[in-house]
């Protein structure tokens, strides 16, 4: 995911034998606060520990943040991934940690992929069954061709993908810096409607594209987004070749917490994040202040009233929490940055899972020759239904409904029983002869991320005109020109990245913050392996007037 705004090769930085850098010996053991134990916070804490610093991790709920799973207690039932559940192979910085921890993955059963035995697309009451895209009616092929044409028409699609594949940084920046001022104020919907490809087709084709999209499913909930958000995804192939982590995505942060690195500075052999914390992170942060006295230290108070001071803090929590849940000293950030924090736009998201006795959807109806149940995309309430299994004759999972934005808000006031009842009713209209309920075992599980007080939304998602805000947030780790009162606290997390909702953005912004802390404490990278800050002037995001 070589994002064109800042095309730094984090995978090469992580893999280099010189490591991420070093700090002066006198700084070894220095405590650095990390607010949030999601993927960004744990990556930052892990790499700080390897440098010889002592990360102090604060967490309000559980390890993993939105890499959260649910499993029925006391059973061998599969884990339902309530947050991140599919990860593109192009996320090479993320896969650095997946591979390091020895986690097993397998292809995620997205619509119309080999991992999904079959797909049903139901739109306006018409049902289309397909075991590959070749089985779909011509209209869907016309939609796919129109999408490719409109990307090429105004977005240098082929040239940009080739430049990313070649890691041709100069070409990436040249193409992207020309597009940003032209497309920042344009929504995804407007881009489609004004393209030569889609404007020559009936409106129903755009409707079908909104439902089916490409890769993982429909795109109509993203139609209000800035077109730049969409281009960042498709340029780097983030919508293709998705993997799921066997045993649940939460295993990644859990194992990273326990992992013992071999190349530790300062700390004795056998040290892990867990051992540095006595097994558990500290509790939720309630206040962040500039401490009185010398040293420009930052003071953090947790939920139990314990106060500690640090020369540096990495804040990886959802950015709204810095004003809505955490009593944060306003003087720590500039007014421009506070504006960017408050203007961050978050998507809503809802999922509901049930465990079933076996992957019965693989059964074939003898009359039709079709699978009795398929990965399903529909314009009904459920929108996206996904089928996950780990082999025949084992309990399996159905994600009855995966929805975004307005579709997610429709479920918000309903409890899990009512959600499941309505979802089964909707699916019954598509599969009248299938009794899904007869296969359900145990209790269903659901989540609405906008209703979680520690998240208030699934992930950030820029609207037209938001580029300036994102550039401020992302560039915050470069603090050399900041006023002294604004230094020492570093923002990280996927909502600070250019790819909200992707774990890769959580990883890379965590690494940015590590570089910032290392530099502040007198450390540096090697000449052979420059870090993101060392190459910032060369690759930095364009700044709009």
C-alpha positions as CSV (number, residue, x, y, z in Angstrom):
1,X,0.0,0.0,0.0
2,X,2.4,2.6,-1.3
3,X,0.1,5.5,-0.7
4,X,0.7,8.3,-3.2
5,X,0.4,11.2,-0.6
6,X,3.6,9.8,1.1
7,X,5.0,6.9,-0.9
8,X,7.5,5.7,1.7
9,X,8.4,2.0,1.6
10,X,7.6,1.0,5.1
11,X,8.1,-2.7,4.3
12,X,11.7,-2.1,3.2
13,X,12.3,0.1,6.3
14,X,11.0,-2.7,8.6
15,X,13.0,-5.5,6.8
16,X,16.3,-3.7,6.7
17,X,19.0,-5.4,8.9
18,X,20.0,-2.0,10.4
19,X,16.7,-1.8,12.2
20,X,14.6,1.3,12.7
21,X,17.4,3.3,14.3
22,X,19.0,3.7,17.8
23,X,18.9,6.1,20.7
24,X,21.7,7.4,23.0
25,X,22.6,4.9,25.7
26,X,21.7,7.5,28.4
27,X,18.1,7.4,27.2
28,X,17.8,3.7,27.6
29,X,14.9,2.8,29.9
30,X,13.2,6.2,29.4
31,X,9.4,5.8,29.7
32,X,7.2,6.9,26.8
33,X,3.4,6.8,27.1
34,X,1.3,5.1,24.4
35,X,-2.4,5.9,24.6
36,X,-4.4,3.0,23.1
37,X,-3.5,-0.7,22.6
38,X,-4.9,-1.1,19.1
39,X,-2.6,-2.1,16.3
40,X,-1.0,1.3,16.0
41,X,-0.3,1.6,19.7
42,X,1.1,-1.9,20.0
43,X,3.3,-1.6,17.0
44,X,4.6,1.7,18.3
45,X,5.2,0.2,21.8
46,X,6.9,-2.9,20.4
47,X,9.3,-0.9,18.3
48,X,10.0,1.6,21.2
49,X,10.8,-1.4,23.4
50,X,13.2,-2.7,20.8
51,X,15.0,0.6,20.7
52,X,15.6,0.4,24.5
53,X,12.8,2.7,25.7
54,X,10.1,1.7,28.1
55,X,6.6,2.1,26.6
56,X,3.8,2.5,29.1
57,X,0.6,1.5,27.3
58,X,-2.8,2.8,28.4
59,X,-6.0,1.0,27.2
60,X,-9.6,1.7,28.1
61,X,-11.1,-1.7,27.0
62,X,-9.1,-4.6,25.5
63,X,-6.0,-5.3,23.5
64,X,-6.4,-4.9,19.8
65,X,-8.8,-1.9,19.5
66,X,-10.8,-2.7,16.3
67,X,-9.1,-6.0,15.8
68,X,-11.6,-7.4,18.1
69,X,-13.1,-10.9,18.1
70,X,-16.0,-12.6,19.8
71,X,-16.2,-16.3,20.6
72,X,-18.9,-18.2,22.5
73,X,-17.2,-19.1,25.9
74,X,-16.4,-22.7,26.5
75,X,-16.8,-23.8,22.9
76,X,-14.6,-24.5,20.0
77,X,-16.7,-22.3,17.8
78,X,-15.0,-19.9,15.3
79,X,-14.2,-16.3,16.2
80,X,-16.3,-13.6,14.8
81,X,-14.2,-10.6,13.7
82,X,-16.2,-7.6,14.8
83,X,-13.7,-5.1,13.4
84,X,-11.0,-5.8,10.9
85,X,-11.5,-9.1,9.2
86,X,-10.0,-8.9,5.7
87,X,-6.5,-7.7,4.9
88,X,-5.0,-7.0,1.5
89,X,-1.7,-8.7,0.5
90,X,-0.5,-5.2,-0.6
91,X,-0.5,-4.3,3.2
92,X,3.1,-5.3,3.4
93,X,4.0,-3.4,6.6
94,X,1.0,-5.2,8.4
95,X,2.1,-8.5,6.9
96,X,5.6,-7.9,8.3
97,X,4.1,-8.5,11.8
98,X,1.6,-11.2,10.7
99,X,4.5,-13.2,9.2
100,X,6.8,-12.4,12.1
101,X,4.3,-13.9,14.5
102,X,3.7,-17.0,12.4
103,X,0.0,-16.4,11.9
104,X,-1.8,-18.5,9.4
105,X,-4.0,-16.8,6.8
106,X,-6.3,-17.9,4.0
107,X,-8.2,-16.0,1.3
108,X,-11.3,-14.1,2.5
109,X,-14.5,-15.2,0.7
110,X,-15.3,-11.9,-0.9
111,X,-18.0,-11.9,-3.6
112,X,-17.0,-13.5,-7.0
113,X,-13.6,-14.7,-5.7
114,X,-12.4,-18.3,-5.8
115,X,-12.6,-18.4,-2.0
116,X,-16.4,-17.8,-2.2
117,X,-18.0,-20.9,-3.8
118,X,-20.8,-18.8,-5.2
119,X,-22.3,-15.3,-5.1
120,X,-25.9,-14.0,-5.3
121,X,-26.5,-10.5,-6.3
122,X,-30.1,-9.4,-5.7
123,X,-31.1,-5.9,-6.9
124,X,-34.6,-4.5,-7.3
125,X,-36.0,-8.0,-6.5
126,X,-34.0,-9.7,-9.3
127,X,-31.7,-12.5,-8.3
128,X,-28.5,-13.3,-10.1
129,X,-26.5,-16.5,-9.2
130,X,-22.8,-16.7,-10.2
131,X,-19.9,-19.0,-9.4
132,X,-17.6,-16.6,-11.3
133,X,-18.0,-13.2,-12.9
134,X,-18.5,-14.9,-16.2
135,X,-21.9,-16.1,-15.0
136,X,-23.3,-12.5,-14.5
137,X,-25.5,-10.8,-17.0
138,X,-23.9,-8.4,-19.5
139,X,-25.0,-5.3,-17.6
140,X,-22.5,-6.1,-14.8
141,X,-19.7,-6.5,-17.3
142,X,-20.6,-3.2,-18.8
143,X,-20.5,-1.7,-15.3
144,X,-17.1,-3.1,-14.6
145,X,-15.8,-1.8,-17.9
146,X,-17.3,1.6,-17.2
147,X,-15.5,1.7,-13.9
148,X,-12.1,0.9,-15.4
149,X,-12.7,3.5,-18.2
150,X,-13.6,6.3,-15.8
151,X,-10.6,5.6,-13.6
152,X,-8.3,5.8,-16.7
153,X,-10.1,8.9,-18.0
154,X,-9.3,11.3,-15.3
155,X,-7.0,9.6,-12.8
156,X,-3.9,8.3,-14.6
157,X,-4.9,4.8,-13.3
158,X,-2.6,2.6,-15.4
159,X,0.3,5.0,-15.1
160,X,-0.1,5.3,-11.3
161,X,-0.4,1.6,-10.7
162,X,2.7,1.0,-12.8
163,X,4.6,3.7,-10.9
164,X,3.6,2.1,-7.6
165,X,4.6,-1.3,-8.8
166,X,8.0,0.1,-9.8
167,X,8.3,2.2,-6.6
168,X,8.9,5.1,-9.0
169,X,8.5,7.9,-6.3
170,X,9.1,10.8,-8.7
171,X,6.3,9.7,-11.0
172,X,3.9,8.9,-8.2
173,X,4.3,12.4,-6.7
174,X,4.1,14.1,-10.1
175,X,0.8,12.4,-11.0
176,X,-0.7,12.6,-7.5
177,X,0.2,16.2,-6.8
178,X,-1.6,17.2,-10.0
179,X,-4.7,15.3,-9.0
180,X,-5.1,16.5,-5.4
181,X,-6.1,20.1,-6.1
182,X,-8.3,19.0,-8.9
183,X,-10.2,16.3,-7.1
184,X,-10.2,17.3,-3.4
185,X,-13.6,19.0,-3.7
186,X,-15.1,16.2,-5.8
187,X,-17.2,13.5,-4.3
188,X,-17.1,9.9,-5.5
189,X,-20.7,10.2,-6.8
190,X,-20.0,13.3,-8.8
191,X,-16.9,11.7,-10.3
192,X,-18.9,8.8,-11.6
193,X,-21.9,10.9,-12.8
194,X,-19.6,13.3,-14.8
195,X,-17.4,10.6,-16.3
196,X,-17.8,9.8,-20.0
197,X,-18.2,6.1,-19.2
198,X,-21.0,6.3,-16.7
199,X,-22.8,9.4,-18.1
200,X,-23.5,7.5,-21.3
201,X,-25.2,4.6,-19.4
202,X,-28.6,4.5,-17.7
203,X,-28.8,5.5,-14.1
204,X,-29.5,1.8,-13.2
205,X,-25.9,1.0,-14.1
206,X,-24.6,3.4,-11.4
207,X,-27.1,1.8,-9.0
208,X,-25.7,-1.6,-9.8
209,X,-22.2,-0.3,-9.3
210,X,-23.2,1.1,-5.9
211,X,-24.5,-2.3,-4.9
212,X,-21.8,-4.5,-6.3
213,X,-18.8,-2.3,-6.8
214,X,-15.7,-4.4,-7.1
215,X,-13.5,-6.5,-4.8
216,X,-15.4,-6.6,-1.5
217,X,-18.9,-5.5,-2.5
218,X,-20.9,-2.3,-2.9
219,X,-19.7,1.2,-2.9
220,X,-22.8,3.4,-2.6
221,X,-22.2,4.1,1.0
222,X,-18.9,5.7,-0.1
223,X,-20.6,7.9,-2.7
224,X,-20.4,11.0,-0.5
225,X,-16.6,10.5,0.1
226,X,-13.8,12.6,-1.5
227,X,-12.8,10.8,-4.7
228,X,-9.2,11.0,-3.4
229,X,-10.2,8.5,-0.7
230,X,-11.4,6.0,-3.3
231,X,-8.3,6.4,-5.5
232,X,-5.9,5.7,-2.6
233,X,-7.7,2.3,-2.2
234,X,-7.8,1.2,-5.9
235,X,-4.3,2.4,-6.8
236,X,-2.7,0.1,-4.3
237,X,-5.0,-2.9,-4.8
238,X,-6.4,-2.6,-1.3
239,X,-9.8,-3.9,-2.6
240,X,-8.2,-7.2,-3.9
241,X,-6.6,-10.4,-2.7
242,X,-7.9,-10.2,0.9
243,X,-6.7,-12.6,3.5
244,X,-8.3,-13.5,6.9
245,X,-6.4,-14.5,10.0
246,X,-7.2,-18.0,11.1
247,X,-8.4,-18.0,14.7
248,X,-9.5,-14.4,14.5
249,X,-7.8,-11.1,13.7
250,X,-7.4,-10.3,17.5
251,X,-4.7,-13.0,17.6
252,X,-2.3,-10.4,15.9
253,X,-2.4,-7.8,18.7
254,X,-2.5,-10.5,21.4
255,X,0.6,-12.3,20.1
256,X,2.4,-9.0,19.5
257,X,1.8,-8.1,23.2
258,X,3.5,-11.4,24.2
259,X,6.2,-11.5,21.5
260,X,9.9,-11.6,22.6
261,X,12.1,-9.9,20.0
262,X,15.6,-11.2,19.5
263,X,17.2,-7.9,18.6
264,X,16.5,-5.9,21.8
265,X,18.6,-2.9,22.9
266,X,19.0,-2.5,26.7
267,X,16.4,-4.9,27.9
268,X,17.3,-8.5,29.0
269,X,16.6,-11.5,26.9
270,X,13.0,-12.6,27.3
271,X,11.5,-9.1,27.6
272,X,8.1,-8.5,26.0
273,X,5.5,-5.8,26.2
274,X,3.5,-8.1,28.5
275,X,6.5,-8.5,30.9
276,X,7.2,-4.8,31.0
277,X,3.6,-4.2,32.1
278,X,3.2,-7.0,34.5
279,X,0.8,-8.7,32.1
280,X,-1.7,-5.9,31.6
281,X,-1.7,-2.3,30.3
282,X,-2.7,0.6,32.5
283,X,-6.3,1.7,32.4
284,X,-8.1,4.4,30.4
285,X,-6.6,7.8,30.1
286,X,-8.7,10.6,31.7
287,X,-6.4,13.6,31.4
288,X,-3.4,14.8,29.4
289,X,-1.6,18.0,30.5
290,X,1.7,19.7,30.1
291,X,3.4,19.2,33.5
292,X,4.6,22.1,35.5
293,X,8.3,22.6,36.0
294,X,11.3,22.1,33.9
295,X,11.7,19.5,31.1
296,X,8.6,20.1,29.0
297,X,7.2,16.8,30.4
298,X,3.6,15.7,29.6
299,X,1.5,14.5,32.4
300,X,-1.1,11.6,32.0
301,X,-3.7,10.7,34.6
302,X,-5.5,7.4,34.3
303,X,-9.0,6.4,35.3
304,X,-7.8,5.5,38.8
305,X,-6.3,8.9,39.4
306,X,-2.7,7.7,39.0
307,X,-0.6,10.4,37.4
308,X,2.7,9.9,35.6
309,X,5.0,12.2,33.5
310,X,6.7,11.5,30.2
311,X,9.1,13.3,27.9
312,X,7.0,11.9,24.9
313,X,3.5,10.6,24.4
314,X,2.0,8.7,21.4
315,X,-1.7,9.1,21.2
316,X,-3.2,6.3,19.0
317,X,-6.8,6.6,20.2
318,X,-9.6,7.7,17.9
319,X,-8.8,11.4,17.5
320,X,-12.2,12.7,18.7
321,X,-11.6,11.2,22.1
322,X,-8.9,13.8,22.7
323,X,-11.7,16.4,23.1
324,X,-14.8,14.2,23.8
325,X,-13.6,11.7,26.4
326,X,-10.1,12.7,27.5
327,X,-9.6,16.0,29.2
328,X,-6.7,17.2,27.0
329,X,-4.8,20.5,27.5
330,X,-5.7,22.6,24.5
331,X,-2.3,24.1,24.4
332,X,-0.7,20.7,23.4
333,X,-2.0,21.2,19.8
334,X,-2.3,24.2,17.5
335,X,-5.7,25.6,16.7
336,X,-5.2,24.4,13.1
337,X,-4.6,20.9,14.4
338,X,-7.6,21.0,16.7
339,X,-9.8,22.0,13.8
340,X,-8.4,19.0,11.8
341,X,-9.2,16.7,14.7
342,X,-12.8,18.0,15.1
343,X,-13.5,17.9,11.4
344,X,-12.4,14.3,11.0
345,X,-15.4,12.4,9.5
346,X,-16.1,8.9,10.8
347,X,-18.1,6.1,9.1
348,X,-20.7,4.1,11.0
349,X,-20.5,0.3,10.7
350,X,-22.5,-2.6,12.0
351,X,-22.0,-6.4,11.9
352,X,-24.1,-9.3,13.1
353,X,-22.8,-12.9,13.3
354,X,-24.4,-16.3,14.0
355,X,-22.6,-19.6,14.5
356,X,-24.1,-22.5,12.6
357,X,-23.6,-26.2,13.0
358,X,-21.7,-26.7,9.7
359,X,-21.1,-24.9,6.4
360,X,-24.4,-26.1,5.0
361,X,-24.2,-23.5,2.2
362,X,-21.9,-25.8,0.3
363,X,-24.9,-28.2,-0.2
364,X,-26.2,-28.2,-3.7
365,X,-29.8,-28.0,-4.5
366,X,-30.5,-31.1,-6.8
367,X,-33.2,-29.2,-8.7
368,X,-31.2,-26.1,-9.6
369,X,-27.6,-27.4,-9.3
370,X,-26.8,-24.2,-7.3
371,X,-25.5,-23.9,-3.8
372,X,-28.3,-23.5,-1.3
373,X,-26.8,-20.3,0.1
374,X,-24.2,-17.9,-1.3
375,X,-22.2,-14.8,-0.4
376,X,-24.9,-12.3,-0.9
377,X,-25.1,-8.7,-2.0
378,X,-28.5,-7.1,-1.9
379,X,-30.3,-3.8,-1.7
380,X,-32.3,-5.1,1.2
381,X,-31.5,-4.3,4.9
382,X,-28.8,-6.9,5.2
383,X,-26.7,-5.5,2.3
384,X,-23.7,-7.9,2.6
385,X,-23.9,-11.5,3.9
386,X,-20.6,-13.4,4.2
387,X,-20.0,-17.1,4.8
388,X,-16.9,-18.3,6.7
389,X,-15.8,-21.8,7.5
390,X,-12.7,-23.8,8.4
391,X,-13.6,-27.1,6.9
392,X,-16.6,-29.4,6.5
393,X,-18.6,-30.8,9.5
394,X,-17.2,-28.1,11.8
395,X,-19.2,-25.1,13.3
396,X,-19.0,-22.2,10.9
397,X,-19.9,-18.5,10.8
398,X,-22.4,-16.4,8.9
399,X,-22.0,-12.7,8.9
400,X,-25.7,-12.1,8.4
401,X,-25.3,-8.4,7.7
402,X,-22.3,-6.1,7.2
403,X,-23.4,-2.5,6.7
404,X,-22.0,1.0,6.6
405,X,-23.2,4.6,7.3
406,X,-27.0,5.1,6.9
407,X,-27.5,1.3,6.5
408,X,-25.7,0.8,9.8
409,X,-27.8,3.4,11.5
410,X,-31.0,1.5,10.7
411,X,-29.8,-1.3,13.0
412,X,-28.6,1.0,15.8
413,X,-31.8,1.1,18.0
414,X,-32.4,-2.7,17.7
415,X,-31.1,-5.3,20.1
416,X,-29.4,-8.4,18.8
417,X,-32.5,-10.6,18.8
418,X,-34.5,-8.1,16.7
419,X,-31.6,-7.6,14.4
420,X,-31.3,-11.4,13.7
421,X,-35.0,-11.7,13.2
422,X,-35.1,-9.0,10.6
423,X,-32.0,-10.2,8.9
424,X,-33.4,-13.8,8.6
425,X,-36.6,-12.3,7.2
426,X,-34.7,-10.4,4.5
427,X,-32.6,-13.4,3.5
428,X,-35.8,-15.5,3.4
429,X,-37.0,-13.4,0.5
430,X,-33.9,-14.3,-1.4
431,X,-33.7,-17.9,-0.3
432,X,-37.3,-19.0,0.3
433,X,-36.4,-22.7,0.7
434,X,-33.5,-22.3,3.1
435,X,-34.1,-22.5,6.9
436,X,-31.0,-20.7,8.2
437,X,-32.4,-20.5,11.7
438,X,-32.5,-24.3,12.0
439,X,-28.7,-24.4,11.7
440,X,-27.9,-21.6,14.3
441,X,-26.2,-22.7,17.5
442,X,-25.4,-20.6,20.5
443,X,-26.0,-16.9,20.8
444,X,-25.7,-14.3,18.0
445,X,-23.2,-11.4,18.4
446,X,-23.4,-7.9,17.0
447,X,-21.7,-4.6,17.1
448,X,-22.4,-1.0,16.1
449,X,-19.1,0.8,16.2
450,X,-20.7,4.3,16.4
451,X,-22.3,3.2,19.6
452,X,-19.0,2.3,21.3
453,X,-17.9,5.2,23.6
454,X,-14.3,4.5,22.9
455,X,-14.6,4.7,19.1
456,X,-17.8,6.6,18.2
457,X,-17.4,5.3,14.6
458,X,-15.8,2.6,12.6
459,X,-13.1,4.6,11.0
460,X,-12.3,8.0,9.4
461,X,-13.4,8.7,5.9
462,X,-12.7,12.0,4.3
463,X,-15.4,14.1,2.7
464,X,-14.8,16.5,-0.2
465,X,-12.6,19.4,0.9
466,X,-11.0,17.5,3.8
467,X,-7.5,17.0,2.3
468,X,-6.1,20.0,4.2
469,X,-7.2,18.5,7.5
470,X,-5.8,15.1,6.7
471,X,-2.4,16.6,5.7
472,X,-2.2,18.4,9.0
473,X,-3.0,15.2,11.0
474,X,-0.7,12.9,9.0
475,X,2.3,15.4,9.1
476,X,2.0,15.9,12.8
477,X,5.0,13.6,13.6
478,X,7.3,16.1,11.9
479,X,7.6,18.5,14.8
480,X,10.9,20.4,14.2
481,X,9.1,23.6,13.3
482,X,6.5,23.4,16.1
483,X,6.2,25.8,19.0
484,X,7.7,24.1,22.1
485,X,4.3,23.8,23.7
486,X,3.1,21.7,20.8
487,X,6.0,19.2,20.8
488,X,6.3,15.8,22.5
489,X,2.8,14.4,21.8
490,X,2.5,12.4,18.5
491,X,-0.7,11.4,16.8
492,X,-1.0,8.0,15.3
493,X,-3.6,5.5,14.2
494,X,-5.5,4.6,11.0
495,X,-7.6,7.8,11.3
496,X,-4.4,9.9,11.1
497,X,-3.3,7.9,8.1
498,X,-4.3,8.4,4.4
499,X,-6.2,5.1,4.6
500,X,-8.7,5.1,7.4
501,X,-10.1,1.7,8.2
502,X,-7.1,-0.2,7.0
503,X,-4.8,-1.8,9.6
504,X,-1.8,-0.9,7.3
505,X,-2.5,2.8,8.1
506,X,-2.4,2.0,11.8
507,X,1.0,0.3,11.4
508,X,2.6,3.0,9.3
509,X,1.5,5.9,11.4
510,X,2.7,4.1,14.5
511,X,6.1,3.8,12.8
512,X,6.0,7.5,12.0
513,X,5.4,8.3,15.7
514,X,8.3,6.0,16.7
515,X,10.6,7.9,14.4
516,X,9.4,11.2,16.0
517,X,10.0,10.0,19.5
518,X,13.4,8.5,18.6
519,X,14.4,11.8,17.0
520,X,13.2,13.9,19.9
521,X,15.3,11.8,22.3
522,X,18.4,12.3,20.3
523,X,18.3,9.1,18.3
524,X,18.7,8.6,14.6
525,X,18.4,6.1,11.8
526,X,21.4,4.8,9.8
527,X,22.4,6.2,6.4
528,X,21.5,2.9,4.8
529,X,18.0,2.8,6.2
530,X,16.5,6.2,6.4
531,X,13.2,6.5,8.2
532,X,9.9,8.3,7.2
533,X,11.0,11.6,8.7
534,X,14.4,11.4,7.0
535,X,12.7,11.3,3.6
536,X,9.8,13.5,4.4
537,X,10.9,16.6,2.5
538,X,11.4,14.4,-0.6
539,X,8.1,12.5,-0.4
540,X,5.9,14.8,1.7
541,X,2.2,15.3,0.9
542,X,1.4,18.4,-1.2
543,X,0.2,21.3,0.9
544,X,-2.8,23.1,-0.5
545,X,-3.1,26.9,-0.1
